[in-house]
Amino acid sequence: MRAHSIPTRRLLASTVPVALLLGLGTSPAHADPLIGSHFNSYGLPGGIDTPSAEVLPDATLGATLSYSDLARRNTMVFQALPRLTVALRYSRVESTNEARGYIWDRSFDLRYQFLDEDPHGWRPAVAVGLQDFMGTGIYSAEYLVATKTLTPRLRVSAGLGWGRLASTGGIGSLGDRPAPDEGEGGKPNIDQWFRGEMAPFVSASWQATDKLTLTAEYSGDDYACETGDAENCRRPIWLDDKDALKNQLNLGFTYQLGEHYQLGGYALGGKQFGVQFSVAMNARQAPYPSGLEKAPAPVRPRPARQADPDGWSGAWSADPTAQPAIQKALGDALAKEGQVLESMALDANRAEVRIRNNRYIQQAEAVGRTARLMSRALPPSVETLVITSSEDGLPTSSVVLRRSDVERLENTEAGQIANAAQLRDADPRPGNLVMTPGLFPRFSWGLKPYLSTSLFDPDDPLRYEIGAELSGEYELTPGLVLAGSVRQRVLGTTRQEAPGGMTPEEYEALDSDYDENGVPRVRSDGRMYSGNKSPWVSSLTLAWYAKPTETVYSRLTVGLLERAYGGVSGEVLWWPANSPLAIGAEINRVRKRDFRDTFAFRDYETTTGHVSAYYEFGNGITAQLDVGKYLAGDKGATLTLSREFANGWRIGGWVTKTDMSTEDFGEGSFDKGVSISIPLGWGTGDPSLRRIGGDIRSLSRDGGSRLRVGGRLYDKVRDSHSGQLYQGWGRFWR
């Protein structure tokens, strides 16, 4: 059994490809990124339409709604790293080429600030950016921009732009710029980057008051696409006026409405007017930073040896009634803290407890509160405290503490107790553990509202369904869990729809799960499961979790695995508690569920599975690579990058590429999306394991689609392993 001190500091091992490609060195160690104070109409820090070299405070998540006769842009932006900004945009663009009179366009941006501003000299901050660099390219542009603070209230930016930013006022060319993608979209337009005509742009922002900022800019974007006066636009747009702008000068203002909100207005070229609203919040800044939970019980120092000679001698351990009494008292105290004492081993010098955390988003807080209570419940002779975390009967890791360190370091920084603690792989089958009487079998249930959304459909960009979900769990023994959930729709705009323009009745009459190209419809007919007015069972499973060795976990799940599939799913995971690397494998045999009958199935069945590697880089950044076979029979890989913060915020993105052709896949070319998960306690201040959020993907296609089985091992185990445990170690003494 390996043991390691829990580190007090980890280095972030990451690279930024753009900076490497440019061959730029690192910034001075003392300098910080230049922070922007307002958003442009594309939802990133900048002027009005033009970009700047500014970034947002690290971990900021923001959204901007910008509306004018020329564009309606809805943007979500995230400061993924201190110098890397990413944005996802969904825009409505008027078009005479479409029957509905407009199109909805998805676009993705990246910006990297590779040079810091020198606040005492003339060196500006410098950034490079890619705007709408995948797909149809309506807003496609690249830029190199510098920003300098001239006075505390005046900041200017200037740069060179390509593509959209150089549609007028060009000063030179770097080769020919190919036309935008005419295919299914969704692929990086690498052959366009920094190609073609280039043009300058400049902006200046003046902070007139503490809340009001005025901005003026010269832009190289003449909105040629919107006026139909451009050869390289995939879809010319609806404005009949070829001179939509009088000039290239734009003026605007931004007004700060409280800490998180901004309202702005702008004039484009002296002829077009627009308004925008922005909201931004930082994942690291909770409304209740210290939480509203009740303060933990204080550590109880042991009495002097002469005051309790029997307790210090360990003679009490010979009494057969001692452990049951101590275990009951400790179990009752832990229950008040939202913990379940599953089992306990106790002798004269050592005590081990196996706890299940049902309340705190950071496992370190549960461990710290348990250590406090152990100091109050155990006889003085017990010096070694072992706190083992358990998830559905899986012992995941053990934190080993000396009781004297707990007593000595209670009022110090959490880093000192981290140095004194050891993290070990939990023994899967210790011989001296005593189960807490009456704990199993145990039943739990809950009733809560649910919100289901469907995004990015060109005919109806936002569909929703609101209802009630009743869920229950019956744990027969540790590791053997029967669980299910039933949903009842209350209201919404989603309804049962068939693909290909057919009615649901026509689609069911086809009795086929394949499209016209022979591709299995594993997700593209997902709306056939929507719109049920009667209760429906979303899942009903029996799962068995086990730990064959100290570092290997296993799962076997059978039943109705998700709304669309039922069958059997098996998984194994190798993950030492102190390792940043984990390796897993999963195999599933599933059959497609009927659209109406809860316990009936359709004809399509398949075997799918993946081999997965997970790596924690530190600073909450995790990479996951899954390689294998997907539900539609296509083979390929999924790369997922995510970042989780100490308060539980988790934001990430994924991309999947398989051997399915872009033609068979359809619009978007391959699967990709972003995910957001926010702890409910972040906003309420009350400790809770509940989360809100979900996945945002461009479209639900058949290629690259995985089974959505619950209880996967990596997510179940990760909170109590070294990376995540250290991430929240600051709450050990909370």
C-alpha positions in Angstrom: 0.0 0.0 0.0 1.5 3.3 -1.1 1.3 6.4 1.0 2.2 10.0 -0.1 2.0 13.3 1.6 -0.7 15.5 0.1 1.1 18.3 -1.8 0.5 21.9 -1.0 1.4 23.1 -4.4 1.2 21.7 -8.0 2.5 23.1 -11.1 0.3 23.5 -14.1 1.7 21.6 -17.0 0.1 22.9 -20.1 1.1 24.4 -23.5 -0.6 26.8 -25.8 -0.1 25.8 -29.4 -0.6 29.3 -30.8 2.3 30.7 -28.7 4.5 27.8 -29.7 3.8 28.3 -33.4 4.6 32.0 -33.1 7.9 31.1 -31.3 7.3 33.6 -28.6 8.9 33.4 -25.2 7.2 33.6 -21.8 6.1 36.9 -20.4 7.9 38.5 -17.5 7.1 36.7 -14.3 5.9 39.8 -12.5 3.4 40.9 -15.1 -0.3 39.9 -15.2 -2.6 39.6 -18.2 -4.3 42.9 -19.3 -7.9 42.6 -18.2 -10.8 44.0 -20.2 -13.7 45.9 -18.7 -16.4 45.6 -21.4 -17.5 43.3 -24.3 -17.7 44.0 -28.0 -20.6 42.8 -30.2 -18.9 39.4 -30.7 -19.0 38.8 -26.9 -15.3 39.2 -26.2 -13.3 42.0 -24.7 -12.8 44.7 -27.3 -14.2 47.8 -28.9 -17.5 47.7 -30.7 -17.0 45.3 -33.5 -13.2 45.1 -33.3 -11.1 43.0 -30.9 -8.5 44.0 -28.4 -5.6 42.3 -26.7 -7.5 42.2 -23.4 -8.7 39.1 -21.6 -11.2 38.5 -18.8 -10.3 37.6 -15.2 -9.3 33.9 -15.1 -12.3 31.6 -14.8 -14.9 34.2 -15.9 -18.0 32.9 -17.7 -20.0 35.5 -19.6 -22.8 35.9 -22.1 -23.7 38.7 -24.5 -26.8 39.4 -26.5 -26.2 41.9 -29.3 -29.0 43.0 -31.6 -29.0 45.3 -34.7 -30.6 45.2 -38.2 -27.2 43.8 -39.4 -26.9 40.9 -36.9 -28.3 39.2 -33.9 -25.4 37.6 -32.0 -25.7 35.4 -28.8 -22.3 34.6 -27.4 -21.0 32.6 -24.4 -17.4 33.3 -23.4 -15.1 31.6 -21.0 -11.6 32.5 -19.7 -10.3 29.0 -19.9 -6.8 29.9 -18.8 -5.3 33.2 -17.6 -4.4 34.1 -21.2 -6.7 31.9 -23.3 -10.2 33.1 -24.1 -12.8 30.9 -25.9 -16.2 31.8 -27.2 -19.2 30.0 -28.6 -21.6 32.1 -30.7 -25.1 31.5 -32.2 -26.2 34.2 -34.6 -29.2 34.9 -36.7 -28.3 36.3 -40.1 -31.0 37.4 -42.6 -30.8 35.6 -45.9 -32.8 35.6 -49.2 -31.3 32.2 -50.0 -33.3 30.5 -47.2 -37.1 29.8 -47.3 -37.5 31.1 -43.8 -35.7 34.4 -44.7 -32.7 33.9 -42.3 -30.2 31.4 -41.1 -28.8 30.5 -37.7 -25.0 30.3 -37.7 -22.8 28.7 -35.1 -19.2 30.0 -34.6 -16.3 29.5 -32.3 -13.5 31.9 -31.3 -10.1 31.6 -29.7 -7.9 34.4 -28.4 -4.5 34.1 -26.7 -2.7 37.0 -25.1 1.0 36.2 -25.5 2.6 39.4 -24.4 1.9 41.4 -21.3 1.6 45.1 -21.1 4.4 46.9 -19.3 2.5 49.3 -17.0 5.6 51.4 -16.5 6.8 51.6 -20.1 5.5 51.6 -23.6 5.2 47.9 -24.3 1.5 47.0 -25.0 -0.3 43.8 -24.4 -0.4 41.7 -27.6 -2.8 39.0 -28.6 -3.6 36.7 -31.5 -7.1 35.6 -32.3 -9.2 33.3 -34.5 -12.8 34.3 -35.1 -15.3 31.8 -36.5 -12.5 29.5 -37.5 -14.7 26.5 -38.2 -17.6 25.9 -40.6 -19.4 28.3 -42.9 -17.2 31.2 -42.0 -19.8 34.0 -42.1 -17.9 35.8 -39.4 -14.5 34.3 -40.2 -11.5 36.5 -39.3 -8.0 36.4 -37.9 -6.2 39.2 -36.1 -3.0 40.4 -34.4 -3.8 43.2 -31.9 -2.0 45.3 -29.4 -3.6 47.2 -26.5 -2.1 49.9 -24.3 -3.3 51.8 -21.3 -2.4 55.5 -21.8 -4.1 56.9 -18.7 -6.1 55.2 -15.9 -9.2 56.1 -18.0 -8.0 55.8 -21.6 -7.1 52.6 -23.4 -6.3 52.2 -27.1 -6.0 49.1 -29.3 -4.7 48.7 -32.9 -4.1 45.7 -35.0 -4.2 44.0 -38.4 -7.1 41.8 -39.4 -7.8 39.3 -42.1 -11.1 37.9 -43.5 -14.1 39.7 -42.1 -11.9 42.4 -40.5 -10.4 43.2 -43.9 -13.4 43.5 -46.2 -12.5 47.1 -46.8 -9.4 49.3 -46.3 -6.9 46.7 -47.2 -3.2 47.5 -47.2 -1.7 44.4 -48.6 -2.3 40.7 -49.2 -0.8 37.4 -47.9 -1.8 35.1 -50.8 -5.3 34.2 -51.8 -8.0 33.5 -49.3 -10.2 30.5 -50.2 -13.9 30.8 -50.2 -15.8 29.6 -47.1 -16.8 26.0 -46.6 -19.6 24.9 -49.0 -20.0 21.5 -47.5 -21.5 20.4 -44.1 -19.4 22.9 -42.1 -18.0 22.3 -38.7 -14.4 21.8 -39.8 -11.5 24.1 -39.1 -10.8 26.4 -42.1 -7.0 26.2 -41.8 -6.4 27.1 -45.4 -8.1 30.5 -44.7 -6.2 31.5 -41.6 -4.1 34.7 -42.0 -4.6 34.6 -45.8 -5.8 37.1 -48.3 -6.2 40.9 -47.8 -5.2 42.4 -44.5 -6.5 45.7 -43.1 -5.8 47.8 -40.0 -8.3 48.5 -37.2 -8.1 50.8 -34.2 -10.3 51.5 -31.2 -10.2 53.8 -28.1 -12.2 53.4 -24.9 -12.6 56.2 -22.3 -14.0 55.5 -18.9 -16.1 58.7 -18.5 -17.4 57.7 -15.0 -17.1 54.7 -12.7 -20.0 53.1 -14.6 -20.0 54.7 -18.1 -17.5 53.8 -20.8 -17.4 55.5 -24.3 -15.8 53.8 -27.3 -14.9 54.8 -30.8 -13.3 52.7 -33.5 -12.3 52.3 -37.1 -13.2 48.9 -38.5 -12.3 47.1 -41.7 -15.6 45.3 -41.7 -18.1 46.9 -44.1 -20.7 44.2 -43.6 -20.4 43.1 -47.2 -22.0 39.7 -46.4 -25.0 41.4 -44.9 -25.6 43.6 -47.9 -25.0 40.9 -50.5 -22.0 42.8 -51.9 -19.4 40.2 -51.3 -18.1 37.4 -53.5 -16.8 35.2 -50.8 -19.9 35.0 -48.6 -21.5 31.6 -48.6 -25.0 33.1 -48.2 -25.6 36.7 -49.3 -27.9 38.4 -47.0 -31.1 40.4 -47.1 -30.3 44.1 -46.9 -31.2 45.7 -50.3 -29.1 48.8 -49.4 -25.6 48.1 -50.8 -24.4 51.1 -48.7 -25.5 49.9 -45.3 -22.8 51.9 -43.7 -21.9 55.5 -44.5 -18.3 55.1 -43.3 -16.1 52.7 -41.2 -16.4 54.7 -37.9 -18.3 53.1 -35.1 -19.4 54.7 -31.8 -20.7 53.1 -28.7 -21.2 53.2 -24.9 -21.3 50.7 -22.1 -23.0 51.2 -18.8 -22.3 49.0 -15.8 -25.4 47.7 -14.0 -24.1 46.4 -10.7 -21.2 44.0 -10.4 -22.2 41.4 -13.1 -24.3 43.2 -15.8 -23.7 45.7 -18.6 -26.0 47.5 -21.0 -24.7 49.1 -24.1 -25.6 50.7 -27.4 -23.7 51.5 -30.6 -23.9 53.1 -34.0 -22.2 51.4 -37.0 -21.0 53.5 -39.8 -23.3 56.4 -38.9 -26.3 54.5 -40.2 -27.0 51.3 -38.3 -27.8 51.1 -34.6 -27.7 48.3 -32.1 -28.1 47.4 -28.4 -26.5 44.7 -26.3 -26.7 43.2 -22.9 -23.9 41.3 -21.1 -23.6 39.3 -18.0 -20.4 37.9 -16.5 -19.6 35.9 -13.3 -16.4 34.4 -12.0 -16.4 30.7 -11.1 -14.0 31.5 -8.3 -16.1 34.2 -6.7 -19.2 32.7 -4.9 -22.0 34.9 -3.5 -21.2 33.2 -0.2 -17.5 32.6 -0.2 -17.4 30.9 3.2 -20.7 29.2 2.8 -23.7 29.2 5.1 -23.2 25.8 6.7 -23.0 25.5 10.4 -19.5 25.7 11.9 -17.9 22.4 12.6 -17.4 21.1 16.1 -14.0 22.1 17.5 -11.2 19.6 18.0 -11.2 18.3 21.5 -7.6 18.0 22.9 -6.9 14.9 24.9 -6.6 15.2 28.7 -3.3 14.8 30.4 -2.2 11.2 31.0 -2.6 11.5 34.8 -6.1 12.7 34.3 -7.2 9.6 32.3 -4.6 6.8 32.9 -7.0 4.0 31.7 -7.8 5.9 28.5 -4.2 6.5 27.7 -3.2 2.9 28.5 -5.6 1.4 26.0 -7.1 -0.9 28.6 -10.6 0.2 27.4 -10.0 -1.8 24.2 -10.5 -5.1 26.1 -14.1 -4.1 26.8 -16.3 -5.7 24.1 -18.9 -3.0 24.6 -16.5 -0.1 23.9 -16.4 -0.1 20.1 -20.2 -0.4 19.6 -20.8 2.5 21.9 -18.1 4.6 20.3 -19.3 3.7 16.8 -22.9 4.6 17.6 -21.9 8.0 19.1 -19.6 8.8 16.2 -22.2 7.7 13.7 -24.8 9.9 15.2 -22.5 12.9 15.2 -21.5 12.3 11.6 -25.1 12.0 10.5 -25.7 15.6 11.8 -22.8 16.6 9.4 -24.4 14.9 6.4 -22.1 11.9 6.6 -22.9 8.2 6.8 -20.6 6.0 8.9 -20.6 2.8 7.0 -18.1 0.9 9.1 -15.3 1.2 11.6 -12.2 -0.6 12.8 -10.9 0.3 16.3 -8.0 -0.8 18.5 -6.0 0.8 21.3 -3.8 2.9 19.0 -5.6 3.2 15.6 -9.1 4.0 14.3 -10.4 3.7 10.8 -13.8 5.0 9.7 -15.4 4.5 6.3 -17.6 7.5 5.5 -20.0 8.4 2.7 -20.2 12.1 2.0 -23.8 13.2 1.3 -23.4 16.9 1.7 -20.1 18.7 0.8 -19.1 19.4 -2.7 -15.4 19.1 -1.7 -14.5 15.7 -0.1 -11.7 17.5 1.9 -14.4 19.3 3.9 -16.1 16.0 4.8 -12.7 14.5 5.8 -11.8 17.5 7.9 -15.2 17.5 9.8 -14.8 13.7 10.4 -11.3 14.2 11.8 -12.7 16.8 14.3 -15.5 14.5 15.4 -13.0 11.6 15.8 -10.9 13.7 18.2 -14.0 14.1 20.3 -15.3 10.5 20.3 -12.2 8.4 20.6 -10.3 7.5 23.8 -6.9 9.2 24.3 -4.7 6.2 23.4 -5.9 6.3 19.7 -3.2 8.3 17.9 -3.6 7.2 14.2 -6.8 8.3 12.4 -7.7 6.8 9.1 -10.6 8.3 7.2 -11.6 6.3 4.1 -14.0 7.7 1.6 -16.7 5.4 0.2 -18.8 5.8 -2.9 -21.7 3.3 -3.3 -19.7 0.7 -1.3 -16.4 1.4 -3.1 -13.6 2.3 -0.7 -11.7 4.9 -2.8 -8.9 6.4 -0.8 -7.7 6.7 2.8 -6.4 9.9 4.5 -4.1 9.0 7.4 -3.6 11.6 10.1 -1.8 11.7 13.5 -4.2 12.8 16.1 -1.6 15.0 17.7 -1.2 16.8 14.4 -5.0 17.4 14.2 -4.8 18.9 17.7 -1.7 21.0 17.1 -2.7 22.4 13.7 -6.4 23.1 14.0 -6.0 26.9 13.9 -3.4 27.0 11.2 -3.6 27.1 7.4 -4.9 24.0 5.7 -1.6 23.5 3.9 0.1 22.5 7.2 -2.3 19.7 7.9 -1.9 18.7 4.2 1.8 18.3 4.7 1.2 16.2 7.8 -1.4 13.9 6.1 -0.9 10.9 4.0 -3.1 9.7 1.2 -3.3 5.9 0.5 -5.1 3.5 -1.7 -8.0 2.1 0.4 -7.8 -1.5 1.3 -10.7 -3.2 -0.4 -11.2 -6.0 2.1 -9.8 -5.2 5.6 -10.6 -8.0 8.1 -11.4 -5.9 11.2 -14.1 -3.5 9.9 -17.4 -3.6 11.7 -20.4 -2.6 9.7 -22.7 0.0 11.3 -25.8 -2.0 12.5 -29.1 -1.4 10.6 -27.5 0.5 7.8 -28.3 -1.9 4.9 -30.5 -2.3 3.0 -31.2 1.4 2.8 -33.7 3.3 0.6 -33.7 6.9 -0.5 -35.8 8.9 -2.8 -36.3 12.4 -4.1 -38.8 14.6 -6.0 -37.5 17.5 -8.0 -38.3 19.6 -11.0 -36.4 19.1 -14.3 -35.7 21.2 -17.3 -34.8 19.6 -20.6 -33.7 21.8 -23.5 -32.9 21.4 -27.2 -30.7 24.0 -28.9 -29.6 25.1 -32.3 -32.4 23.7 -34.5 -32.6 26.2 -37.4 -36.4 26.0 -37.4 -36.7 26.4 -33.6 -33.4 27.3 -31.9 -34.7 26.8 -28.4 -37.1 24.1 -27.3 -37.7 23.2 -23.7 -39.7 20.8 -21.4 -40.4 21.4 -17.7 -41.7 18.7 -15.5 -41.2 16.7 -12.3 -38.8 13.8 -11.7 -39.3 11.2 -9.0 -36.1 9.2 -8.4 -35.3 6.4 -6.0 -32.4 4.2 -4.9 -32.4 1.0 -3.0 -29.0 -0.2 -1.8 -29.3 -3.9 -0.9 -25.7 -4.2 0.3 -22.6 -2.0 -0.1 -22.0 -1.9 -3.9 -25.3 -3.4 -5.0 -27.7 -0.6 -6.0 -31.2 -0.7 -7.6 -32.1 2.8 -9.0 -34.6 4.4 -11.2 -36.4 7.6 -12.2 -39.8 8.5 -13.5 -40.5 11.8 -15.3 -43.8 13.6 -15.8 -44.0 16.5 -18.3 -45.9 19.6 -17.2 -45.3 22.1 -20.0 -42.9 22.9 -22.8 -42.5 23.4 -26.5 -40.9 20.1 -27.3 -43.1 17.6 -29.0 -42.8 14.2 -30.7 -41.1 14.7 -34.1 -39.8 12.3 -36.7 -36.7 12.9 -38.8 -36.9 13.5 -42.6 -40.1 15.5 -42.4 -42.2 12.5 -41.7 -45.0 12.4 -39.1 -44.3 10.2 -36.0 -46.9 7.7 -37.2 -45.2 7.5 -40.6 -41.8 7.0 -39.1 -43.0 4.2 -36.7 -44.8 2.5 -39.7 -41.4 2.3 -41.5 -40.2 0.0 -38.7 -36.6 0.9 -39.6 -33.8 2.4 -37.5 -31.7 3.4 -40.5 -31.6 6.5 -42.7 -31.5 6.6 -46.4 -27.7 6.2 -46.4 -27.9 3.1 -44.2 -26.6 4.9 -41.1 -28.3 3.7 -37.9 -30.5 6.5 -36.4 -29.1 6.2 -32.9 -29.7 9.9 -31.9 -31.2 11.8 -34.9 -34.6 10.4 -34.1 -34.3 11.4 -30.4 -37.3 13.7 -30.6 -39.5 10.6 -31.1 -39.0 10.1 -27.3 -40.2 13.7 -26.5 -43.6 15.1 -25.8 -45.0 12.3 -23.7 -48.0 13.5 -21.7 -48.0 10.4 -19.4 -45.3 9.4 -17.0 -42.3 7.6 -18.4 -39.4 5.7 -17.0 -36.2 7.4 -18.0 -34.0 4.7 -16.3 -34.3 1.6 -14.2 -31.0 -0.2 -13.4 -29.3 -2.7 -11.1 -25.6 -1.8 -10.6 -22.9 -3.7 -8.9 -19.7 -1.8 -7.9 -16.6 -3.7 -6.7 -13.0 -3.1 -6.0 -11.0 -6.3 -6.9 -7.6 -4.7 -5.9 -6.4 -1.6 -4.1 -6.1 0.3 -7.4 -8.8 -1.4 -9.7 -12.5 -0.6 -9.6 -15.3 -2.4 -11.5 -19.0 -1.7 -12.4 -21.7 -3.9 -14.0 -25.0 -2.3 -14.8 -28.1 -3.9 -16.3 -31.6 -2.6 -17.2 -33.0 0.5 -18.9 -29.7 2.4 -19.0 -31.0 5.6 -20.5 -34.1 7.0 -22.2 -33.2 5.5 -25.6 -31.3 2.3 -24.7 -31.4 -0.7 -22.4 -29.0 -3.6 -22.0 -25.9 -4.3 -20.0 -22.8 -2.2 -19.4 -19.5 -3.2 -17.9 -16.5 -1.2 -16.9 -13.1 -1.4 -15.2 -10.9 1.4 -14.0 -7.3 1.4 -12.8 -6.5 4.5 -10.8 -4.1 4.7 -7.8 -5.1 7.3 -5.4 -2.0 9.4 -5.8 -1.7 9.0 -9.6 -2.7 11.8 -12.1 -3.2 9.0 -14.7 -6.1 6.6 -14.8 -6.9 3.9 -17.4 -10.3 2.5 -18.0 -12.3 0.2 -20.4 -16.0 -0.1 -21.0 -18.1 -2.5 -23.1 -21.9 -2.3 -23.6 -24.5 -4.5 -25.3 -27.6 -2.5 -25.8 -30.9 -2.4 -27.7 -33.0 0.6 -28.7 -36.0 1.3 -26.6 -39.5 1.8 -28.0 -40.7 5.3 -28.4 -43.9 4.8 -26.4 -43.9 1.5 -24.4 -41.5 1.8 -21.4 -40.5 -1.8 -21.4 -40.6 -2.6 -25.1 -37.7 -2.5 -27.5 -37.1 -1.8 -31.2 -35.0 -4.0 -33.5 -31.7 -2.1 -33.4 -29.1 -3.5 -31.1 -25.3 -3.1 -31.0 -22.2 -3.7 -29.1 -20.2 -0.6 -28.2 -17.2 0.1 -26.0 -14.1 2.3 -25.4 -10.7 2.3 -23.8 -10.1 5.5 -21.9 -7.2 7.4 -20.5 -7.6 10.3 -18.0 -4.9 12.7 -16.9 -5.0 15.4 -14.3 -2.5 18.2 -15.2 -3.1 20.2 -12.0 -4.9 23.5 -11.4 -8.2 21.5 -12.0 -7.4 20.8 -15.6 -8.2 17.2 -16.8 -7.8 15.6 -20.2 -9.8 12.5 -21.3 -9.2 10.4 -24.4 -11.8 7.7 -25.3 -11.0 5.4 -28.3 -13.4 2.8 -29.5 -16.7 1.9 -31.2 -19.8 4.2 -31.0 -23.5 3.5 -31.0 -23.8 3.8 -34.8 -21.0 1.3 -35.4 -18.5 4.0 -36.3 -15.0 3.9 -34.8 -12.9 6.7 -33.6 -11.9 8.8 -30.6 -13.2 11.6 -28.3 -10.9 14.2 -26.7 -12.4 16.0 -23.7 -10.7 18.9 -21.8 -12.2 20.3 -18.7 -11.4 22.5 -15.8 -12.8 22.3 -12.3 -12.4 24.9 -9.6 -12.2 24.6 -5.9 -15.8 25.6 -5.4 -17.0 22.8 -7.7 -17.6 24.7 -11.0 -16.7 22.5 -13.9 -16.5 23.7 -17.5 -15.2 21.7 -20.5 -15.4 20.8 -24.1 -15.1 17.8 -26.3 -14.6 16.8 -29.9 -15.2 13.4 -31.5 -13.9 12.2 -34.8 -14.8 8.8 -36.2 -14.6 7.0 -39.6 -18.1 8.1 -40.5 -17.9 10.4 -43.5 -18.9 14.0 -43.3 -21.7 13.3 -45.8 -23.1 10.5 -43.6 -22.7 12.6 -40.5 -24.5 15.6 -41.9 -24.3 19.2 -40.9 -21.4 19.9 -38.5 -19.2 17.1 -40.0 -18.3 15.7 -36.5 -19.5 15.8 -32.9 -18.4 18.5 -30.6 -19.7 20.6 -27.8 -19.2 22.2 -24.4 -20.4 21.2 -20.9 -21.1 23.3 -17.8 -21.8 22.0 -14.3 -22.4 24.4 -11.4 -22.9 23.3 -7.8 -26.2 24.4 -6.4 -24.5 25.3 -3.2 -22.4 27.9 -5.0 -25.4 30.1 -5.4 -27.3 29.3 -2.3 -24.5 29.1 0.2 -25.9 25.9 1.7 -23.8 22.7 1.2 -25.2 20.3 -1.3 -24.0 17.7 -3.8 -26.7 18.7 -6.3 -25.6 20.4 -9.6 -27.2 22.2 -12.4 -26.0 22.4 -16.0 -25.6 20.2 -19.0 -24.1 19.7 -22.4 -24.3 22.3 -25.2 -23.8 20.6 -28.6 -24.4 22.0 -32.0 -26.7 19.2 -33.2 -27.7 15.7 -32.2 -26.2 13.5 -34.9 -25.7 9.8 -35.2 -21.9 9.8 -35.6 -19.7 9.8 -32.5 -22.5 9.1 -30.1 -21.9 7.2 -26.9 -24.2 5.5 -24.5 -25.3 7.8 -21.6 -25.1 5.3 -18.8 -25.0 6.6 -15.2 -22.5 5.8 -12.5 -19.3 5.7 -14.6 -16.3 5.0 -12.4 -14.1 7.9 -13.1 -16.7 10.5 -12.0 -17.6 8.4 -9.0 -14.1 8.0 -7.7 -12.4 11.3 -8.7 -13.5 13.5 -5.7 -11.5 11.5 -3.2 -8.3 11.0 -5.3 -5.3 13.3 -5.0 -6.0 15.9 -7.7 -9.5 16.7 -6.7 -9.0 16.2 -3.0 -6.1 18.7 -3.1 -8.1 21.1 -5.2 -10.5 21.5 -2.3 -8.1 21.0 0.6 -8.5 24.6 1.6 -11.9 23.6 3.1 -10.4 20.9 5.4 -10.9 23.1 8.5 -14.3 24.4 7.4 
